[in-house]
Structure formats: C-alpha cells, structure tokens
Amino acid sequence: MESNMTSEFSVKTSGLFPKMIVANRQYPFEIFLNYLTANKSTLQALLLKHGALLFRNFPVKHCDHFAEMIQTLGLGSFVNYIGGDSPRDKVNQHVYTSTEAPPSFQIPLHQELSFVKNHPRHIYFYCEVAPKVGGETTIGDARQIFQAMPEKTLQKFQKQDLTYTSRYYYQSMIMKMLNRWQRSHKSWTEVFETTEKAEVERKCLDNEFTWQWLKQDWVEIKQNRPALQTHPLTGETVWFNQVHLYNFTPRLLGLKNYLGAKLFYIKKSMRLHEATFANGEPITKKNLYLIMDVLHNHTVHFAWHKNDVLVLDNILAMHGRAPFIGPRRILTAMTS
C-alpha cells in the first residue's frame, strides 16, 4: 500500500490474514491520525478484502488514543455491548475490556453479537498489556468457514432460523458467589446497562427480543436469527452464528466444568443460555462438534505486541481467545 504522507511517515503491509500494517518509525499520534484520514478509502478497501487489519508499531498509547483512532477510521458510530453476556468491564463511554472469562478457558471463534439483529459491523481490539504465555485473540475467515462446513450441516442450518434463549438475574447471593469464584453469569443490569425494567423492555423492542419476567426478577430473553449472513457490500455469504457457545458441551467447557454447570444449572429457569432451531428442535451434539471442528481448523493465531490494534469486519472475520497465564489486558470497542 502506498502512502501519500511525507517521507517522515513510512509504513509497510504484509500477510493476508490479518493484513499487517507496520510503521517503520515512531512519530506523534497526530501524524498517525493524519495518515488514517488521508488513506481512509484504501484502508477500508483492504479491510473488505482481507477481513482483518493489524496495526503495529503505531503511537496508540492508551484507551483514549484507541477510541480516537476508531473515530478517525470512520467505519461507523460507536455502539454499546447491549444484549451480550460475555463478562467484561466498561472502561469508558465506548470502550470495554475484552472478555473476563477465566484465563484457562478457550473461547472458540465467533462474530460479536451474531445473535442480535443490530449486531456491530466492526469490532476493534487494543493491546494494553501483552500476554507472555498464550492469550492470543484468535481470528478466522468466515467466508472460508462457510465453504468448509459439511454440506449436510449447511443444509440443516439454511432451512430455518435459530432461537437463542438467555436468562439473567437481578439480585442473587448465589449468582454473586458464583461470579466471585468465576465470572460467568451476568445480571440484566449489566447486560442492558440499566437498573430500570422499562428500559430493559425498550431495548428488547429495539433489538426485536421477546422477553418475560421470571420469579425473583429474573428475565428470560429470546431472539430468532438466521445461521448465515450475506455481507451488505461484498455480497459474500458467511457462517454467522454462535450456537456452539450457547449450548454447553464437554468440549466447550471441559468435562469438569461441564459437569459442574449441569449440577449448578439444574433448574432451567436459571440456565444461562441455550440455542435451538426456531421450531424448537434441539441442535445435536454431533452438529455442534462438527461446527467446532471446522472452526478449530480455520483458527489463526498471532502474538500480541503492546499497543497493537486489530480491526475486524465483524461479518467477514470471526474472533476468539486462547488460554493464557499471567497478566493480559485487551480492550475492545464496536461500531455499526
């Protein structure tokens, strides 16, 4: 990629997935913003072609820089993590920590909020503290994954939509104890970023969720979504769902955690989430494992460097997280 900046600003690109854009020297953050502005159309074209851009050795030094970089790229407006149940903390108005799931947990590939009608078009990651052992934000090309899915699996998932069901608590000593031990089940005040039931219902209507209030102020959310998606600009069809994350299996959680979850969530009204076909037919473990096999075979790892920024087209590229040991802090934001 050629830059129209002065000789003081030099970058090179390499690789295909992610497409790496590397600065050859250090310079002020304002110069970087000028570069993004001047090369906006080229960068957007690269993102559509490759699905993932990794910016390395650029002067993105903290959370505010990260947010300003996203605004300058101009791929859309910031959106909040409404309806998502991955445990995370809000850092500022638009930026969150990436998942706070236990470090030992392998998170398979998925698109962010693929079970929500108003899903983000793009998702961004910023490496504030690079992990020393593991902890990669794994990625996968959803176009290739669609092509690699077994024909029978594709036919099954093309026939009808999926129904995602989630259940969230309001105030519960049991759930608080669970989250002190292992952050895993969010309250609806966290999921919807409000303490008002009326606001929860308004956000459900906005996102075409159905809901019902359960005993002790729990809420059950349902939404019907297709298993596949067509990109609005490229016209490409991709695999676009996360049934493999919504249905607990020994392969997803590990046998010990799976047995523990089965015992803890013995009451269906407390079960975190599940996915079925829209007619109520369950998704078999065989199908879930076939999907996970394809995702595993198309998972790409790259090691984080401090201050790296990863930009993903949330339809064309999937992401996950490898287990890790020691400190790790990756921030994330989304736009639509």
C-alpha positions as CSV (number, residue, x, y, z in Angstrom):
1,M,0.0,0.0,0.0
2,E,1.4,3.4,-1.0
3,S,1.0,6.3,1.5
4,N,0.7,9.9,0.3
5,M,2.2,11.1,3.5
6,T,5.7,12.7,3.6
7,S,8.9,10.7,3.9
8,E,8.7,11.2,7.7
9,F,5.8,8.7,7.7
10,S,6.7,5.2,6.4
11,V,4.6,2.0,6.6
12,K,4.6,-1.4,5.1
13,T,2.0,-4.1,4.7
14,S,2.4,-7.8,4.9
15,G,0.5,-11.0,5.2
16,L,-3.1,-11.8,4.2
17,F,-5.0,-12.6,7.4
18,P,-4.6,-10.5,9.4
19,K,-3.3,-7.9,6.9
20,M,-0.5,-6.3,8.9
21,I,0.2,-2.6,8.6
22,V,3.5,-1.8,10.3
23,A,5.1,1.6,11.0
24,N,8.8,1.7,10.3
25,R,9.5,4.5,12.7
26,Q,7.9,6.3,15.7
27,Y,6.2,9.7,15.3
28,P,3.5,11.8,17.1
29,F,0.0,10.5,17.4
30,E,-1.4,13.4,15.4
31,I,0.6,12.3,12.4
32,F,-0.9,8.9,12.7
33,L,-4.4,10.3,12.7
34,N,-3.5,12.3,9.5
35,Y,-2.3,9.1,7.9
36,L,-5.6,7.4,8.7
37,T,-7.6,10.3,7.3
38,A,-5.5,10.5,4.1
39,N,-5.7,6.7,3.5
40,K,-9.2,6.0,4.7
41,S,-10.6,4.6,1.5
42,T,-7.5,2.4,0.9
43,L,-7.7,1.0,4.4
44,Q,-11.5,0.4,4.1
45,A,-10.8,-1.5,0.8
46,L,-8.1,-3.6,2.5
47,L,-10.5,-4.4,5.3
48,L,-13.2,-5.6,2.9
49,K,-10.7,-7.7,1.0
50,H,-8.9,-9.3,4.0
51,G,-11.5,-9.0,6.8
52,A,-8.8,-8.2,9.4
53,L,-6.2,-5.4,9.7
54,L,-3.5,-5.4,12.4
55,F,-1.8,-2.0,13.1
56,R,1.6,-2.5,14.7
57,N,4.3,-0.1,16.0
58,F,1.9,2.9,15.8
59,P,1.7,5.5,18.6
60,V,-1.6,4.3,20.2
61,K,-0.5,4.6,23.8
62,H,-3.8,4.4,25.8
63,C,-7.5,3.9,25.8
64,D,-8.3,7.5,24.6
65,H,-5.9,7.1,21.7
66,F,-7.7,3.8,20.8
67,A,-11.1,5.5,20.7
68,E,-9.8,8.5,18.7
69,M,-8.2,6.1,16.2
70,I,-11.6,4.3,15.7
71,Q,-13.4,7.6,15.2
72,T,-10.8,8.7,12.6
73,L,-11.1,5.4,10.7
74,G,-14.7,6.4,10.2
75,L,-16.2,2.9,9.8
76,G,-19.3,3.7,11.8
77,S,-20.7,5.0,15.1
78,F,-19.8,3.5,18.5
79,V,-22.3,1.0,19.9
80,N,-22.6,-0.4,23.4
81,Y,-22.5,-4.1,24.3
82,I,-26.3,-4.4,24.8
83,G,-27.6,-7.9,24.9
84,G,-24.2,-9.6,25.2
85,D,-23.5,-12.0,28.1
86,S,-19.7,-12.2,28.0
87,P,-18.3,-10.9,31.3
88,R,-16.5,-7.7,30.8
89,D,-16.0,-4.2,32.3
90,K,-16.8,-0.9,30.8
91,V,-13.6,1.3,30.7
92,N,-15.2,4.5,29.3
93,Q,-18.2,5.5,27.3
94,H,-17.4,3.4,24.3
95,V,-14.6,1.0,25.3
96,Y,-14.8,-2.2,27.3
97,T,-12.3,-4.9,28.4
98,S,-12.4,-7.9,26.2
99,T,-13.9,-11.0,27.9
100,E,-13.1,-11.5,31.6
101,A,-13.8,-15.2,31.2
102,P,-11.3,-17.3,33.3
103,P,-7.8,-17.4,31.7
104,S,-7.8,-21.2,31.3
105,F,-10.9,-21.1,29.2
106,Q,-10.5,-21.4,25.4
107,I,-13.1,-19.2,23.6
108,P,-13.8,-20.6,20.1
109,L,-14.3,-18.4,17.0
110,H,-17.5,-16.4,16.8
111,Q,-18.7,-13.0,15.5
112,E,-19.6,-10.4,18.1
113,L,-23.3,-10.4,19.0
114,S,-24.2,-12.5,15.9
115,F,-27.4,-13.5,17.8
116,V,-28.6,-9.9,17.8
117,K,-30.4,-8.2,14.9
118,N,-28.4,-4.9,15.4
119,H,-25.0,-6.6,15.6
120,P,-21.9,-4.4,15.2
121,R,-20.4,-4.1,11.7
122,H,-16.9,-3.8,13.1
123,I,-15.1,-4.7,16.2
124,Y,-11.7,-3.4,17.4
125,F,-9.1,-4.7,19.9
126,Y,-6.3,-2.8,21.6
127,C,-3.4,-4.5,23.4
128,E,-2.7,-2.6,26.6
129,V,-0.8,-5.4,28.3
130,A,0.5,-8.2,26.0
131,P,0.3,-11.7,27.5
132,K,3.6,-13.5,27.8
133,V,2.1,-17.0,27.6
134,G,-0.8,-17.7,25.3
135,G,-3.7,-15.2,25.3
136,E,-3.9,-14.6,21.5
137,T,-7.1,-13.1,20.2
138,T,-7.6,-15.8,17.6
139,I,-9.3,-15.0,14.3
140,G,-10.9,-16.9,11.4
141,D,-12.1,-16.0,7.9
142,A,-15.9,-16.6,8.0
143,R,-16.0,-16.9,4.2
144,Q,-13.7,-19.9,4.3
145,I,-15.5,-21.3,7.3
146,F,-18.8,-21.2,5.4
147,Q,-17.2,-23.0,2.4
148,A,-15.7,-25.7,4.8
149,M,-18.9,-26.6,6.6
150,P,-20.2,-30.1,5.7
151,E,-22.9,-29.9,3.1
152,K,-25.4,-31.7,5.4
153,T,-24.7,-29.2,8.2
154,L,-25.2,-26.3,5.9
155,Q,-28.5,-27.6,4.5
156,K,-29.7,-28.2,8.1
157,F,-28.9,-24.6,9.2
158,Q,-30.1,-23.0,6.0
159,K,-33.6,-24.4,6.3
160,Q,-34.7,-22.4,9.3
161,D,-33.7,-19.7,11.8
162,L,-32.2,-20.3,15.2
163,T,-33.7,-19.4,18.6
164,Y,-31.3,-18.0,21.2
165,T,-32.6,-18.0,24.8
166,S,-30.8,-16.2,27.7
167,R,-31.7,-15.8,31.4
168,Y,-30.3,-13.1,33.7
169,Y,-30.7,-12.4,37.4
170,Y,-31.3,-9.1,39.2
171,Q,-30.0,-9.6,42.7
172,S,-28.9,-13.1,43.9
173,M,-26.4,-14.1,46.5
174,I,-26.0,-17.4,44.8
175,M,-25.1,-15.8,41.5
176,K,-22.8,-13.3,43.2
177,M,-20.9,-16.2,44.9
178,L,-20.6,-17.9,41.5
179,N,-19.1,-14.8,39.9
180,R,-16.7,-14.3,42.8
181,W,-15.4,-17.7,42.1
182,Q,-15.6,-17.5,38.3
183,R,-17.1,-14.6,36.3
184,S,-19.6,-16.3,34.0
185,H,-23.2,-15.2,34.5
186,K,-24.1,-11.5,34.2
187,S,-27.1,-9.8,35.7
188,W,-29.6,-8.0,33.5
189,T,-28.4,-4.7,34.9
190,E,-25.0,-5.4,33.3
191,V,-26.4,-6.9,30.1
192,F,-28.7,-3.9,29.4
193,E,-26.6,-1.2,31.3
194,T,-29.6,0.0,33.3
195,T,-31.4,-0.7,36.6
196,E,-34.9,0.1,35.1
197,K,-37.2,-2.7,33.9
198,A,-38.9,-0.3,31.5
199,E,-35.5,0.5,29.9
200,V,-34.8,-3.3,29.5
201,E,-38.1,-3.7,27.7
202,R,-37.4,-0.7,25.5
203,K,-34.1,-2.1,24.5
204,C,-35.6,-5.5,23.9
205,L,-38.1,-3.9,21.5
206,D,-35.4,-2.0,19.7
207,N,-33.5,-5.3,19.1
208,E,-36.5,-7.5,18.4
209,F,-36.0,-9.6,21.5
210,T,-39.0,-11.2,23.2
211,W,-38.9,-11.3,27.0
212,Q,-40.7,-12.4,30.1
213,W,-40.0,-11.6,33.7
214,L,-39.5,-14.6,35.9
215,K,-39.6,-15.2,39.6
216,Q,-37.2,-13.1,41.8
217,D,-36.9,-10.5,39.0
218,W,-35.0,-12.8,36.6
219,V,-35.6,-12.1,32.9
220,E,-35.7,-14.5,30.0
221,I,-34.8,-13.1,26.6
222,K,-35.4,-14.9,23.3
223,Q,-34.4,-13.9,19.7
224,N,-34.7,-15.6,16.3
225,R,-31.8,-15.1,14.0
226,P,-30.5,-16.8,10.8
227,A,-27.5,-19.0,10.9
228,L,-25.9,-17.4,7.8
229,Q,-25.3,-13.8,6.8
230,T,-24.7,-12.0,3.5
231,H,-22.2,-9.1,3.6
232,P,-24.0,-5.9,2.6
233,L,-21.1,-4.6,0.5
234,T,-19.3,-7.7,-0.9
235,G,-22.4,-9.9,-1.3
236,E,-20.4,-12.9,0.2
237,T,-22.2,-15.5,2.3
238,V,-20.6,-16.4,5.6
239,W,-21.2,-18.6,8.7
240,F,-22.7,-16.2,11.2
241,N,-24.0,-17.7,14.5
242,Q,-22.8,-18.9,17.8
243,V,-24.8,-22.0,18.7
244,H,-21.6,-23.7,19.7
245,L,-21.2,-21.1,22.5
246,Y,-24.8,-21.1,23.6
247,N,-25.1,-24.8,24.1
248,F,-22.8,-26.1,26.9
249,T,-20.9,-29.3,26.0
250,P,-17.9,-31.1,27.5
251,R,-15.8,-30.0,24.6
252,L,-16.6,-26.3,25.1
253,L,-16.2,-26.2,28.9
254,G,-14.0,-29.2,29.6
255,L,-15.5,-32.2,31.4
256,K,-15.1,-30.9,34.9
257,N,-16.7,-27.5,34.2
258,Y,-19.4,-29.1,32.2
259,L,-20.4,-31.5,35.0
260,G,-20.3,-28.5,37.4
261,A,-22.5,-26.4,35.2
262,K,-25.0,-29.3,34.8
263,L,-25.3,-29.5,38.6
264,F,-25.4,-25.8,39.2
265,Y,-28.0,-25.1,36.4
266,I,-30.2,-28.0,37.3
267,K,-33.2,-25.5,37.3
268,K,-33.9,-24.5,33.7
269,S,-35.2,-21.1,34.9
270,M,-31.6,-20.3,36.0
271,R,-29.8,-21.7,32.9
272,L,-27.6,-19.0,31.4
273,H,-28.4,-19.7,27.7
274,E,-29.2,-22.3,25.1
275,A,-29.9,-22.3,21.3
276,T,-32.3,-24.4,19.3
277,F,-33.7,-24.4,15.8
278,A,-36.6,-22.0,15.5
279,N,-39.1,-24.9,15.6
280,G,-37.8,-26.0,18.9
281,E,-35.8,-28.8,17.6
282,P,-32.5,-29.2,19.6
283,I,-29.2,-28.9,18.0
284,T,-27.4,-32.2,18.3
285,K,-24.0,-32.6,20.0
286,K,-22.9,-34.2,16.7
287,N,-23.7,-31.0,14.8
288,L,-22.1,-28.8,17.5
289,Y,-18.9,-30.8,17.4
290,L,-18.8,-30.7,13.5
291,I,-19.1,-26.9,13.7
292,M,-16.3,-26.7,16.3
293,D,-14.1,-28.9,14.2
294,V,-14.4,-26.6,11.3
295,L,-13.8,-23.5,13.5
296,H,-10.7,-25.1,15.1
297,N,-9.3,-26.0,11.7
298,H,-9.6,-22.4,10.5
299,T,-8.3,-20.6,13.6
300,V,-5.4,-18.3,13.1
301,H,-3.1,-17.3,15.9
302,F,-0.9,-14.2,16.1
303,A,1.1,-13.0,19.1
304,W,0.0,-9.6,20.6
305,H,2.6,-6.8,20.8
306,K,1.9,-3.9,23.2
307,N,-0.1,-1.1,21.6
308,D,-1.2,-3.3,18.7
309,V,-4.7,-2.5,17.3
310,L,-6.7,-5.2,15.5
311,V,-9.6,-4.1,13.3
312,L,-12.2,-6.7,12.2
313,D,-15.1,-6.7,9.8
314,N,-17.5,-8.4,12.2
315,I,-19.2,-10.3,9.3
316,L,-16.2,-11.4,7.4
317,A,-13.9,-12.2,10.3
318,M,-14.6,-14.2,13.5
319,H,-12.6,-14.0,16.7
320,G,-11.9,-15.9,19.9
321,R,-9.4,-16.1,22.7
322,A,-6.6,-18.6,23.5
323,P,-6.0,-19.6,27.2
324,F,-3.2,-17.6,28.9
325,I,-1.0,-17.4,32.0
326,G,-0.1,-14.2,33.8
327,P,-1.2,-10.6,33.1
328,R,-3.2,-9.7,30.0
329,R,-5.3,-6.6,29.2
330,I,-7.0,-6.3,25.8
331,L,-9.6,-3.5,25.3
332,T,-12.4,-3.7,22.7
333,A,-14.9,-1.4,21.1
334,M,-17.6,-1.8,18.4
335,T,-19.2,0.3,15.7
336,S,-22.2,0.0,13.4
